[in-house]
Amino acid sequence: MAKVMDFNLVLMGAVLLSVLYLWTTTEAEDLYVNTTILYSAIAKGAVCLDGSAPAFHFYPGTSSGVYSWVIHLQGGGWCETTSDCQNRARSDLSSKHAPIVAHFSGVLSNDPQLNPDFYNWNLVKIRCCDGSSYTGDIEEVDPDTNLHYRGARIFEAIMEELLYRKGMIYAQNAILSGTSAGGLGAILHCDKFRYFFPLTVRVKCISDAAFFLNVKTITGEPQIEEYYKRVVALHGSAKNLPLSCTLSLNDPSLCFFPQYAAQHTYTPLFIINSAYDAFQINHSLIPSEADPQHVWDYCKGNLNSCSPSQLQTIQDFRLTFLEALNELGPSTTRGYFISSCHSHHGIEIQSYWSYTNSPTLANKTIAEAVGGWFFDRSGFQGVYCPYPCGILCH
């Protein structure tokens, strides 16, 4: 999934914090934020896969931003089997093995030049330790593996902490965002997040690198659909998917797909994605099982290496992506920034969010497009032209 931080930077941040006991380094764009373990969540059963307490990173707002909040859900994929979840529980996605700090940048930057609309807001990153985009909730603990499927409870427990212990209940502006699996979580919890606040509060959601399509592989297999079914079944997620969506489809697990769930999301939503999303091309459209001879390896790594027939398949994927986006229906409150970068980047990456070489549409970076949309200065619904547009994306 999306790489949301460089491991070396995390280690460097840990050393700096242990020596200097500071929230940040001396330069504003290098923001390192301590990990908060929410031990009180254990009593509520809101625990990670391994039964440990969930975690988040919180950087308090200042000046005009003290009553405004960005809540960002970390990406990190899902787990579909007990062995898959066991491996995940042993990784740094578990709070037991989480780094002691997180590097904040992009939408979580506190630099006014790099994040002009949200730099002085309360900035929160919720760590992903459940494997279900914060939707799972099974009371019974697996007796053989001691696995806990409680993603939905984690979301509720951390929201409660932020609302009543950190002051988010007094928010005037609030954003729920997320990248990749976290971006899917932002869609699935968007309306629920809105209900935490009075109607006078401006509340919107951002889904980044998370518009996962229900597509068949190049060999015609519904691999991603079957995968999502297993995730939903294992975690007991169906009851936490948007109700109006699950009631409208024969298979409730389909509502784990953003293209269906977002049709039932009523809170203003901004979708950031690439029409050539590298994760989806590599894992949904052309997984290794569909290419045993490795004919697609070079093309999947670099579109410049695709043959004409391979490139046509990739272009067809883009058209399918845009069709699914259009099927959400018209909306004056929805925004989107659809690039042609062959990547699975996240808005926590500074060069993707706002920098000198950032992707732009209509002469706007993602940060400018989202800021104008959030504050109702201007709507934004932009789509890059097809490849080779985006060939210079970084």
Legacy VTK file of the C-alpha trace (Angstrom):
# vtk DataFile Version 3.0
C-alpha trace
ASCII
DATASET POLYDATA
POINTS 394 float
0.000 0.000 0.000
0.990 3.645 0.002
4.309 4.318 1.761
3.303 6.967 4.253
6.675 7.608 5.846
10.314 6.861 5.241
11.656 4.427 7.843
14.966 6.218 8.095
13.190 9.465 8.892
11.245 7.724 11.626
14.460 6.448 13.180
16.047 9.867 12.888
12.991 11.394 14.564
13.172 8.888 17.388
16.789 9.789 18.113
16.064 13.504 18.019
13.129 13.172 20.375
14.921 10.971 22.858
17.826 13.408 23.057
16.072 16.739 22.836
12.581 15.892 24.202
11.045 18.121 21.548
7.877 17.838 19.486
9.660 19.003 16.356
13.036 19.602 14.868
14.131 23.181 14.351
12.720 23.428 10.826
8.944 23.751 10.495
8.667 21.298 7.597
10.293 18.524 9.679
7.541 17.713 12.129
7.838 14.617 14.296
4.928 13.762 16.536
4.929 11.383 19.495
2.867 8.204 19.491
-0.043 8.140 21.950
-1.156 4.673 23.077
-4.818 4.767 24.088
-4.744 2.235 26.921
-8.251 3.188 28.059
-9.608 1.641 24.843
-8.766 -1.864 26.074
-11.638 -1.812 28.589
-14.003 -1.089 25.678
-12.661 -3.981 23.647
-11.303 -1.487 21.112
-8.042 -3.268 20.445
-5.699 -4.116 17.614
-5.518 -7.553 16.043
-3.081 -8.734 18.717
-5.195 -7.343 21.579
-2.965 -4.320 22.175
-4.289 -0.801 22.640
-4.688 1.350 19.506
-2.493 4.368 18.857
-2.540 7.787 17.248
-0.347 10.860 16.823
-1.663 14.265 17.898
-0.172 17.692 17.169
-2.258 20.499 18.736
-3.517 23.436 16.700
-2.386 26.995 17.280
-3.754 30.503 16.807
-6.697 30.546 14.372
-6.457 26.767 13.968
-7.238 25.705 17.538
-10.867 24.910 16.643
-10.080 23.115 13.373
-9.105 19.481 12.919
-7.597 17.157 10.325
-8.048 13.500 11.269
-6.019 11.273 8.947
-6.412 7.485 8.797
-3.199 5.617 8.048
-3.128 3.212 5.123
-1.688 -0.269 5.281
-3.968 -2.692 3.463
-6.205 -5.416 4.848
-5.962 -9.017 5.995
-8.214 -11.762 4.636
-7.110 -14.896 6.518
-6.054 -15.668 10.071
-2.462 -16.305 8.981
-2.450 -13.028 7.060
-3.769 -11.205 10.135
-1.207 -12.926 12.360
1.607 -11.683 10.146
0.120 -8.223 10.203
-0.107 -8.286 14.006
3.629 -8.987 14.177
4.502 -6.015 11.969
4.924 -2.336 12.803
1.223 -1.917 12.019
0.609 -3.250 15.523
0.788 -0.699 18.321
3.214 -3.023 20.125
5.738 -2.485 17.357
4.799 1.046 16.274
7.532 3.688 16.010
7.647 6.149 18.901
7.141 9.070 16.524
5.577 9.776 13.130
6.829 12.190 10.506
4.083 14.651 9.554
4.167 16.246 6.113
1.819 17.028 3.246
-1.732 17.443 4.552
-0.270 17.043 8.062
2.499 19.611 7.642
2.726 22.585 10.008
4.534 24.696 7.415
2.279 27.531 6.132
4.061 27.558 2.766
3.622 23.829 2.220
0.162 23.430 3.757
-1.380 26.912 3.642
-4.976 26.078 4.617
-4.438 23.527 7.382
-0.920 24.111 8.769
-2.021 25.422 12.188
-4.954 23.031 12.694
-5.055 20.185 15.174
-3.342 17.421 13.188
-4.073 13.779 14.007
-2.895 10.567 12.416
-4.652 7.370 13.506
-2.502 4.280 13.180
-3.913 1.340 11.251
-3.736 -1.861 13.313
-6.921 -3.719 12.387
-6.802 -4.772 8.737
-10.403 -3.862 7.887
-10.348 -0.119 7.196
-11.766 0.361 10.702
-14.945 -1.669 10.031
-14.501 -4.980 11.841
-16.333 -5.861 15.049
-16.508 -9.442 16.274
-17.019 -9.957 19.997
-15.432 -13.397 20.177
-11.658 -13.636 20.267
-10.206 -16.326 18.014
-9.227 -19.031 20.545
-6.507 -20.493 18.328
-4.754 -17.290 17.325
-5.904 -14.752 19.953
-6.817 -12.413 17.113
-9.275 -9.580 17.768
-11.330 -8.131 14.930
-12.333 -4.749 16.361
-11.527 -2.036 13.805
-14.881 -0.246 14.184
-14.435 -0.056 17.945
-10.966 1.437 17.484
-12.422 4.218 15.359
-15.126 4.933 17.945
-12.709 4.882 20.899
-10.223 7.266 19.312
-12.997 9.596 18.162
-14.312 9.667 21.722
-10.835 10.505 23.016
-10.414 13.319 20.511
-13.898 14.699 21.040
-14.038 14.751 24.819
-10.431 14.652 25.998
-8.656 16.638 23.284
-11.408 19.184 22.607
-12.585 18.204 19.128
-16.181 18.575 20.375
-15.642 22.341 20.068
-14.509 22.144 16.440
-15.621 24.730 13.920
-13.999 22.882 10.992
-13.264 19.171 10.739
-11.848 16.896 8.058
-11.736 13.108 8.057
-9.132 12.011 5.560
-7.148 8.890 4.825
-4.791 7.293 2.349
-5.238 3.942 0.605
-6.953 1.556 3.073
-7.296 4.590 5.341
-8.895 6.501 2.474
-11.443 3.717 2.138
-12.047 4.051 5.869
-12.615 7.781 5.388
-15.408 7.036 2.905
-16.985 4.290 4.993
-16.978 6.455 8.152
-17.584 9.835 6.521
-21.243 10.256 7.428
-20.688 8.814 10.901
-17.907 11.366 11.418
-20.270 14.137 10.370
-22.788 13.076 13.026
-20.267 13.799 15.796
-20.718 17.547 15.232
-23.527 20.100 15.190
-24.849 21.086 11.769
-23.188 24.491 12.129
-19.739 22.876 11.941
-18.117 22.599 8.515
-17.335 18.875 8.124
-15.970 17.240 4.992
-14.011 14.122 4.031
-11.012 13.384 1.827
-10.341 9.971 0.297
-6.826 9.649 -1.076
-5.489 6.807 -3.265
-8.497 4.740 -2.222
-10.987 4.606 -5.094
-10.555 0.845 -5.481
-12.474 -0.591 -8.415
-14.402 -3.815 -8.681
-12.566 -5.014 -11.773
-11.726 -8.425 -13.157
-8.155 -9.463 -13.820
-6.778 -9.640 -17.358
-7.736 -13.331 -17.286
-11.322 -12.556 -16.297
-11.169 -13.519 -12.621
-13.067 -11.434 -9.997
-10.032 -11.599 -7.717
-10.411 -8.283 -5.852
-14.141 -8.896 -5.332
-13.451 -12.296 -3.794
-10.660 -10.819 -1.698
-12.940 -8.116 -0.284
-15.608 -10.734 0.480
-13.086 -12.627 2.596
-12.006 -9.455 4.418
-15.607 -8.493 5.220
-16.485 -12.019 6.366
-13.406 -12.478 8.544
-13.799 -9.132 10.323
-17.594 -9.093 10.541
-17.567 -5.790 8.674
-20.920 -5.936 6.878
-22.888 -4.383 9.742
-20.549 -1.380 9.756
-20.780 -0.595 6.053
-23.190 2.169 4.942
-26.663 0.783 5.628
-28.362 2.335 2.610
-25.687 0.685 0.451
-25.945 -2.781 1.966
-29.741 -2.676 1.690
-29.517 -1.789 -1.995
-27.196 -4.626 -3.073
-27.621 -8.383 -2.953
-24.115 -8.825 -1.572
-23.368 -6.436 1.319
-19.611 -6.978 0.929
-19.764 -5.029 -2.335
-20.208 -1.928 -0.188
-16.550 -2.296 0.795
-15.875 -0.929 -2.692
-15.772 2.891 -2.793
-17.573 3.003 -6.137
-20.686 1.671 -4.399
-20.260 3.055 -0.882
-19.571 6.607 -2.055
-22.935 6.659 -3.832
-24.425 6.563 -0.336
-22.085 9.112 1.248
-23.937 12.351 1.848
-21.219 14.402 3.550
-19.102 16.419 1.081
-16.300 14.192 -0.194
-13.113 14.957 -2.129
-11.589 12.039 -4.063
-7.874 12.128 -4.885
-6.597 9.308 -7.056
-4.650 8.330 -10.118
-6.545 6.870 -13.032
-3.467 4.636 -13.431
-3.306 3.667 -9.769
-0.216 1.482 -9.455
-1.611 -0.654 -6.634
-4.778 -1.497 -8.541
-2.967 -2.193 -11.800
-0.464 -4.442 -10.021
-2.869 -6.257 -7.684
-6.429 -6.011 -9.029
-5.987 -5.888 -12.790
-2.721 -7.785 -13.282
-1.912 -9.748 -10.117
0.975 -12.210 -10.301
-1.488 -15.112 -10.562
-2.816 -13.685 -13.817
0.678 -13.341 -15.293
2.621 -16.519 -14.450
5.062 -15.888 -17.314
5.859 -12.387 -15.967
5.062 -10.823 -19.331
3.721 -7.713 -17.594
6.528 -7.107 -15.109
8.244 -4.282 -16.962
4.991 -2.635 -18.023
3.586 -2.683 -14.478
6.769 -1.058 -13.231
6.941 1.627 -15.917
4.257 2.465 -18.459
6.998 3.544 -20.888
7.900 -0.148 -21.129
4.422 -1.302 -22.182
3.787 -2.781 -25.609
0.982 -1.185 -27.642
-1.443 -3.951 -26.667
-0.469 -3.719 -23.006
-0.880 0.044 -23.047
-4.354 -0.371 -24.519
-5.282 -2.591 -21.559
-3.984 0.092 -19.206
-5.945 2.775 -21.068
-9.077 0.647 -20.815
-8.546 0.498 -17.045
-8.469 4.296 -16.954
-11.780 4.452 -18.822
-13.304 1.964 -16.388
-12.046 4.111 -13.523
-13.633 7.267 -14.960
-16.905 5.430 -15.641
-17.059 4.327 -11.999
-16.378 7.891 -10.905
-19.193 9.170 -13.134
-21.559 6.549 -11.697
-21.366 8.327 -8.354
-23.736 10.810 -9.935
-23.539 14.584 -10.184
-22.796 16.541 -7.027
-21.974 20.162 -6.395
-20.375 19.280 -3.049
-18.097 16.492 -4.288
-14.610 17.295 -5.482
-12.010 15.201 -7.241
-8.444 15.461 -8.474
-7.707 12.549 -10.805
-4.101 12.469 -11.964
-2.415 10.336 -14.602
0.565 9.519 -12.397
1.447 5.832 -12.460
1.684 5.701 -8.690
-0.108 5.009 -5.432
1.017 8.190 -3.738
-0.509 9.691 -0.635
-1.237 13.261 0.403
1.078 12.778 3.378
3.903 12.960 0.828
4.897 16.592 0.524
5.872 16.461 -3.146
2.438 15.043 -3.996
0.385 17.410 -1.828
2.130 20.721 -2.466
5.653 21.405 -3.690
7.508 22.880 -6.629
7.201 19.689 -8.711
3.763 18.583 -7.488
1.079 17.383 -9.911
-1.208 20.224 -10.957
-4.589 20.475 -12.637
-5.980 23.811 -13.829
-2.750 25.285 -12.418
-3.624 24.070 -8.917
-1.792 21.634 -6.684
-3.813 19.097 -4.723
-3.420 21.306 -1.633
-4.830 24.331 -3.471
-7.694 22.345 -4.984
-8.678 20.797 -1.651
-8.331 24.065 0.272
-10.539 25.965 -2.148
-13.125 23.177 -2.060
-13.170 22.863 1.719
-13.682 26.573 2.352
-16.172 26.907 -0.523
-13.913 29.362 -2.317
-14.219 27.261 -5.455
-15.345 23.808 -6.469
-12.889 21.450 -8.082
-13.498 18.468 -10.331
-10.446 17.865 -12.473
-9.176 14.909 -14.522
-5.761 14.648 -16.202
-5.618 13.809 -19.864
-4.617 10.166 -20.599
-1.071 8.829 -20.645
1.473 10.105 -21.680
0.091 12.893 -19.484
1.656 12.382 -16.102
4.847 10.944 -17.550
6.868 13.430 -15.493
5.072 12.730 -12.208
7.393 12.374 -9.242
LINES 1 395
394 0 1 2 3 4 5 6 7 8 9 10 11 12 13 14 15 16 17 18 19 20 21 22 23 24 25 26 27 28 29 30 31 32 33 34 35 36 37 38 39 40 41 42 43 44 45 46 47 48 49 50 51 52 53 54 55 56 57 58 59 60 61 62 63 64 65 66 67 68 69 70 71 72 73 74 75 76 77 78 79 80 81 82 83 84 85 86 87 88 89 90 91 92 93 94 95 96 97 98 99 100 101 102 103 104 105 106 107 108 109 110 111 112 113 114 115 116 117 118 119 120 121 122 123 124 125 126 127 128 129 130 131 132 133 134 135 136 137 138 139 140 141 142 143 144 145 146 147 148 149 150 151 152 153 154 155 156 157 158 159 160 161 162 163 164 165 166 167 168 169 170 171 172 173 174 175 176 177 178 179 180 181 182 183 184 185 186 187 188 189 190 191 192 193 194 195 196 197 198 199 200 201 202 203 204 205 206 207 208 209 210 211 212 213 214 215 216 217 218 219 220 221 222 223 224 225 226 227 228 229 230 231 232 233 234 235 236 237 238 239 240 241 242 243 244 245 246 247 248 249 250 251 252 253 254 255 256 257 258 259 260 261 262 263 264 265 266 267 268 269 270 271 272 273 274 275 276 277 278 279 280 281 282 283 284 285 286 287 288 289 290 291 292 293 294 295 296 297 298 299 300 301 302 303 304 305 306 307 308 309 310 311 312 313 314 315 316 317 318 319 320 321 322 323 324 325 326 327 328 329 330 331 332 333 334 335 336 337 338 339 340 341 342 343 344 345 346 347 348 349 350 351 352 353 354 355 356 357 358 359 360 361 362 363 364 365 366 367 368 369 370 371 372 373 374 375 376 377 378 379 380 381 382 383 384 385 386 387 388 389 390 391 392 393
